[in-house]
Amino acid sequence: MERLEHAEGRCPKTEYQTAYNEAKAANETRYQDILAGYKTRYSTAMADLAKTRTDITGKLASNREEVLSGLQGLGDAQLADIRRQAGYERSRATQGLVNSGLFNTTIAPSVIGGVGKRERYATDQALETLRREKLGYISQLGATELNALKSLSDTELAAKTGLSRKNSNLQNGEPMNILRKVYTSK
């Protein structure tokens, strides 16, 4: 039989080699298509992550501005109350000194100075409390921003390494081996 086929000009070995080469070329084409698909998917994912990063950092900046502008008037009412209360105390002390006939004596500056001293002390205490409160808000804001950026970075890293791993497996020939098994087993 073999001699008969040789006689007709067909060689099974040559036909087999030709079919093998065609199948190998088809597999290589499919492999390159898959590889291009992963590269496109990777590029798209990286562009999406960059847009997400821009969106999140923009929202964080907007949130920061909103919180900081909200802190601008923090404590103004309390400080105004302290000034108003000190004004009332000064008026009462002055009126008390006038009523007792001691307004033009050396006692008046001490009494009125005591009211001013209490006002400064209350103002300093209020400002210190406000500073601590503002630092608390800013600290919490910073922690929120840090956590958001860390979460985003973790997501980016996972996406990059996951897609890169798939891409490197493609370049190492793993899918080519799978394709060979699939297409040669038929």
C-alpha positions in Angstrom: 0.0 0.0 0.0 2.8 2.3 0.9 4.5 1.8 -2.4 1.2 2.4 -4.2 0.8 5.8 -2.6 4.4 6.6 -3.4 3.7 5.7 -6.9 0.9 8.1 -7.2 3.2 10.9 -6.0 1.7 11.3 -2.5 3.9 10.8 0.5 2.1 10.3 3.8 5.0 11.7 5.7 4.9 14.9 3.6 1.2 15.2 4.0 1.4 14.7 7.7 4.2 17.3 8.0 2.1 19.8 5.9 -1.0 19.2 8.1 1.1 19.5 11.2 2.7 22.8 10.0 -0.7 24.2 9.1 -2.2 23.2 12.5 0.8 24.7 14.3 0.5 28.0 12.3 -3.3 28.1 13.1 -2.5 27.5 16.8 0.1 30.2 16.7 -2.4 32.6 15.1 -5.0 31.8 17.8 -2.3 32.2 20.5 -1.3 35.7 19.2 -5.0 36.7 19.1 -5.4 35.6 22.7 -2.2 37.4 23.7 -3.4 40.6 21.9 -6.8 40.2 23.7 -5.0 40.1 27.1 -2.9 43.1 26.2 -6.0 45.0 25.2 -7.7 44.0 28.4 -4.7 45.0 30.5 -4.5 48.4 28.8 -8.2 48.9 29.3 -8.0 47.9 32.9 -5.1 50.2 33.5 -6.9 53.1 31.9 -10.0 52.4 34.0 -7.9 52.3 37.1 -6.3 55.6 36.3 -9.7 57.2 35.7 -10.9 55.7 39.0 -7.8 57.0 40.8 -8.5 60.5 39.3 -12.1 60.4 40.3 -11.4 59.2 43.9 -8.6 61.7 44.5 -10.8 64.5 43.1 -13.6 63.5 45.5 -11.1 63.3 48.4 -9.9 66.8 47.6 -13.4 68.1 47.3 -14.3 66.4 50.7 -11.1 67.9 52.2 -12.1 71.4 51.1 -15.6 71.0 52.3 -14.5 69.8 55.8 -11.8 72.5 56.1 -14.3 75.2 55.0 -16.8 73.8 57.6 -14.1 74.2 60.3 -13.6 77.9 59.5 -16.4 79.2 61.7 -16.0 76.5 64.4 -16.1 78.1 67.8 -17.0 81.6 66.7 -20.2 81.5 68.7 -18.4 80.3 71.8 -15.8 83.0 71.5 -18.5 85.6 71.0 -20.3 84.3 74.1 -17.1 84.7 76.1 -16.6 88.3 74.9 -20.3 89.1 75.6 -20.1 87.6 79.1 -16.9 89.5 79.8 -18.6 92.7 78.6 -21.5 92.1 81.0 -19.1 91.4 83.9 -17.1 94.6 83.1 -20.3 96.6 83.0 -21.5 95.1 86.4 -18.1 95.6 88.0 -18.0 99.2 86.7 -21.5 99.9 87.9 -20.8 98.3 91.2 -17.7 100.5 91.7 -19.7 103.6 90.7 -22.5 102.7 93.1 -20.1 102.1 95.9 -18.2 105.3 95.1 -14.9 103.4 94.4 -14.7 104.0 90.7 -12.1 106.7 90.9 -9.9 104.8 93.3 -7.0 102.5 92.7 -9.3 99.5 93.2 -11.1 100.1 89.9 -8.2 99.0 87.6 -7.7 95.8 89.6 -11.4 94.8 89.5 -11.8 95.6 85.8 -8.4 94.0 85.1 -9.6 90.8 86.8 -12.5 90.7 84.4 -10.1 91.0 81.5 -7.9 88.3 82.9 -10.8 85.9 83.2 -11.9 86.7 79.7 -8.3 86.0 78.3 -8.2 82.7 80.3 -11.6 81.6 79.0 -10.7 82.6 75.4 -7.4 80.7 75.6 -9.2 77.7 76.9 -11.8 77.8 74.2 -9.1 78.3 71.5 -7.1 75.3 72.8 -10.3 73.2 72.8 -11.1 74.3 69.3 -7.5 73.6 68.1 -7.8 70.0 69.5 -11.2 69.6 67.9 -10.0 70.8 64.5 -6.9 68.6 64.7 -9.2 65.7 65.4 -11.3 66.4 62.3 -8.2 66.9 60.2 -6.6 63.7 61.6 -9.8 61.7 60.8 -9.9 63.3 57.4 -6.3 62.3 56.7 -7.0 58.7 57.9 -10.0 58.5 55.6 -8.0 59.7 52.7 -5.1 57.4 53.5 -7.4 54.4 53.8 -9.1 55.3 50.5 -5.8 55.6 48.7 -4.5 52.4 50.2 -7.6 50.5 49.2 -7.2 52.0 45.7 -3.5 51.1 45.5 -4.3 47.5 46.7 -7.0 47.2 44.0 -4.5 48.6 41.4 -1.8 46.2 42.5 -4.2 43.2 42.5 -5.4 44.1 39.0 -1.9 44.7 37.6 -0.4 41.6 39.1 -3.4 39.4 38.1 -3.5 40.6 34.6 0.3 40.6 34.4 0.4 37.0 35.7 -2.1 35.9 33.0 -0.1 37.8 30.4 3.2 36.3 31.5 1.6 32.8 31.5 0.7 33.5 27.9 4.2 34.6 27.0 5.6 31.5 28.8 3.6 29.3 26.5 1.2 27.8 29.0 -1.9 28.6 26.8 0.0 27.4 23.7 0.4 24.0 25.5 -3.4 24.0 26.3 -4.2 24.9 22.7 -2.0 22.2 21.4 -3.8 19.6 23.6 -7.2 20.9 22.6 -6.6 21.0 18.9 -4.5 17.9 18.5 -6.9 15.7 20.5 -9.7 16.1 18.0 
